């Protein structure tokens, strides 16, 4: 099925002694496309002079390549071993001219230098010296990568292409790309959500809670199977004799605690981890309680099954319950009097 996609052109620049690495670079880029293009709507297009340039008479060959390919790339991958290449008429080699041209335009340049052993009889000393001169000039002002095997080159290129791609995407999301080129950001949006449906509500939420004090909880009768009242459910392990007490606890907790759900959306260009959320709570009571739903059970009790009744429930005791993702329980807790409800209390989060 067809899909719209953002295309990033990646120029592969190198002398002739790393032809295998050139093919590896193309295959690595195509493998990225196979795994990511459809889902992320991004396509990486490898550019090489031998596949993306056309003959043209009357101009310097490298000038033609620059106009047809180099000036249209978004990123350059440069690969070297023992050569720098043939002089282009304007630089020591066509590869070096491409690197300098792309770097001058402010586009990313990724340089890889092979440390694979070479047969001394096949090394051109003049080319090797020019390569050493280029390294001396380049290393102090660039972060470069080396590799000792072609497999290592493939693995490093695959990982570092993803890093550069994320940086390029982050820069495109900046209002002023040139001013913010070196500072890609992660931008997290926070919104409250309806606790039941998950629908987004906005950055503010008003909740109301009610405190119900339960006294003489232990005096509630044990639950008996209506089909067989004389059965000993607890001994047989087939039922929950504390069911009525569990219901009383559930009514108290479901009025006292209100689950609060929220969304976190990353609209920036970089991934995020270990996000810290700071929530301001305003309440008209002097005492407020905010707790994780991992510590508060708001699920109705089941007739069969285990009980979570733990004895007399004071005005501050709460049983342990299950957790819910991105939710917390919040309540305002006034000091209760007698056994009547303390009334409705507003908490804002």
N, C-alpha and C positions, 0 to 999 in steps of 0.2 A: 504494500500500500504506500502511495506517495505521501511525503510529509515535507513541510517547510523546515529549513535548517539554516543556521548561521555557518558560513564557510570560513575556515582559517587556512591560508596558504602557507605551507612550510617549505622553504627553499633548502635543498640539500647541496652544500658547496664543499667540494673536495678536489684534490689532485687525482691523478689516474691510478695511484698505487693502493687505493682503498676501495676498489670497485665492489668487493664483497660487502663491506660496511654500508655502501650506498644502497645495495639491495636489502640489507637487513633493516636499514632505516625506513625504506618504503614499506616493507612487510610489517614492521612494528606499527607504523601509522595506520595501515589498513586493518591490523588486528584491533587497534583502538576503535576504529570506525565500526567494525563488526560488533563490538561489545556495547558501544555507547551511543552511536549516532541517532538511532531511532528514539531511544528513551530521552536523551538530553537535547535532541534537535540541534546537534552540532556535527559538522563534518570537517575532518582534517584532510587537506589536499596536498600531497607531496609534489613539489616542483623540482624538475631536473632539466638542465639545458638540452639533454639528448631526447627528451620526450615532450617538452613544452615550448620549444623555440622553432622558428621557421627560417629557411634561408633568405638572405637579403643582400643584394649587391650594392657596393659603393660605400659601405660603412665599416668601421672597425668591428670585428666579430663580437668583442666583449660589449661594445656599445649597444649592439643589437640585442644581446642577451639581457643587458641591464634594462632596456626599454620594454622588452617583451615579458620578462619574468621577474627580475630582481626588484624592480620598483613596485611590483604588485604583491610582494610577499608580506606576511604578518610576522614571520619568525624565521630565523636562519639557523640551520644546524651545520656547523663546520667540522670536518673530519680530516685529521692529518696522521701520517705515519713517518715516512722518511723524505717526502718531497713537499714542495710548496706549489709546483706547477710551472707552466710556461708563461713568460712575460706577456702581458696583455697590451702593451703599448702605452699604458698609463700607470701601471703598477707592476710589482715584481711577478705577479701571476693573476690570472683571472679570478681564482679563488680569493686571493687577498683583496682584490678590487671589490668583489662582491661583499666581503665582510665589512670593509671600510664604508662602503656605500650604505649598507643596511644600518650599521651602527650610527652613522651620521644622521640618518632619518629618525633616530630615537627608537628603533625597533629592537626587540630582544635578539641576542646572538648567543648561541650555545656552542662552545668549542670543545671538541673531544680529541685527545692526543693518544695515539696507540703506543703502547710499550711492548707490543709483540715482537719477538726476536725476528731478525731479518738476516738472510744470507749476505755476508759482507761483500761478496762478489757482485751483488745486485744493487748495492747502495751507490748512488751518485754523490760523491763527496761535496760537489758544489751545491747540489740541491739540499743536502743535509745541513750545510753551513748556513744557507739562507733560511732554513727552517729554524735553526737554533737562534739566528738573529731575530726572527719573528717572535719566537717564544720570549726572548729577553725583553723585547719591546712590549709584549702583550701581558705577560704574567703579572707585572706590578699593578696593572689597572683593570684586571678582569678576573673573575672566578671561572676557572676552567676545570675540565674533568679528564681523567686518564682511565685507561682500561688495559688489561693484559690478555684478555681473550675476547673473541667475538660474542660469546654468550654474555659476558659481563657488559659489553657495550650495549647489547640489546636490552638487558634488564635495566641498566642505568638510564638509557634513553626513554624507555617506556615510563618509568617513574617520573623523570624530570620533565617530560613533555606534559604530563598531567599538572605538575606544579606550575609550569609556564602558562598553560591554558587557563587555569584558575586565576592567575594574575591578570591575564589579558581580559577575561570576562569581568573581573572586579573593576578594572580601569574603565571599561565601557559603561559601567553603572554610575560612574562619578559624573556630576554635572559639568565639571571642567576637567577633561581628561589630562591635559598637559600639566595643569597645576597639581593634580593628585596622582600622577603616574607612579610615584614611589610609595604610595600609602593606600593600598587596597584595604577595605574594611569589611567587617561583619556587622550587619544592622539587624537587630532583633526587635520585632513588634510584639507587644503584649496586649491581649484582649480577654476579657472575661467571657464565659460561655454559659448557656443554659445548662443546669446540672443534669437534666434528663435527656435533652435532644442534642446538646453540643453546639447549638446555634450561637454564633458570635453576638455578644451584647455591646461591647465597647470597653473603654479603659476604666469605667467606674461601675460599681455594683452596690445596690442597697439590699440588705437582707433583714428579716425579722425572725426572732427566736422566742420561744416560750419555755419558761422553767416550771416543771411540774414535780413537786416533791412527793415521793412515794414512801408512805410509812407502813409498818407492819407487813412488809412484803412476804415474810416467812409464814404469815397466817393464811395466805392464799392456799386453797386446797390443791392437793396433788392432781395431776392429770390422770384420768383413767380412760381406757378404751371403751367407748360407749357400746360397742358390740360385745365386750366381755369385761364388765366392770370389776369382776373379782380376780382378774389375772394379775400376776405380779410382774409388771412391765420392766421394772428396774432389774430384778433378778434375772429375767430372761434376756435382758438386753435388747428388747424389741421396741422400746418407746422412750418418751421423754416425760418423766413425771413432773418436771419443773416447767412444763409448757406454759401454764398460766402465768407463772412468775416471769418467764422469758418474755411473754407478750407485754406485761406491765413495764419491764425494762425497755423493750422496743418502743412503746408509746412514749416513754419519758425521753429516750435518746432522740427519736425522730422529731420531737418538738424542740428539744434543747439544742441539737446540732443541725446545722444546715450545710450540706456539701457545697463547696465552691470549686468550680471548674474553670480552667483558662487555657488559652491557646498561646503558643510561642511560634512566631513565623520569622524565618530568616529571609529578609529581602535583599541582603547584601550579596557580594560576589564570592565570599569565602565561607567555608564551612565553620561550624561552631561546636564547641564542646565545653563541658563544665560551666554551664550558664548559671549565673547568680541572679535570682529574682528578688527584688526588694518591693514589698507591698505595704502601703500605708493604710492603717485602720483607724477610723474615727468612730467613737461610740459615745452614747449619752449616759453610759454606766461607768462606775469607777473601777469595775473589775470585768475583764474580758478574757475569754479563753479561745485560743486558736490551736488546733491540734491536727496531726496527720490522720487520715482515715485508716492508716495502718494500725492506729491505736483505738479506733472507735468503730464499733460494729453497727451499721445502720440497716442491716438486712433483717427482714422479718424472720422469726423463728420457725422451724419446721416441727410438725407434730412428731414424726419419728426422727431419731437421731440424737446427737449429743446435746446436752444443755450447756449454756454458758452462764447459768446462775451461780453466783459465788457467795451466797449468804445475804445478810442485811445490806441494803444499798444506802449509804449515807449520801448527803447532798453533794459530795465531791468524788465519789467512787465511780469508776467506769470500767467495763470489761474490755478485754482485748478483742479486736476484730480484724477484718481483712483490709487490704489496701486497694486504692483505686488510682490509676495513673492521673497525674496532673490535677489532683483534687485534694482539698483539705476540708476539715470541719471547722466552723466558726460559730461562736456564741457569745452573747453577753450574759454574765452570771451575777445577778443581784443577790443579796443575802435574803433567803426565804423566811417567811414567817408562817407558823402553823402548818397546815397541810394543804392550803389552797394554792393555785397557780400564782406565780409572782407577776404575771402579766406579760404583755408583748414588749420586747426590747429590740431596738434597731442597732445593727452593726453595719458599718460601711467599710469596704475593703478595696 
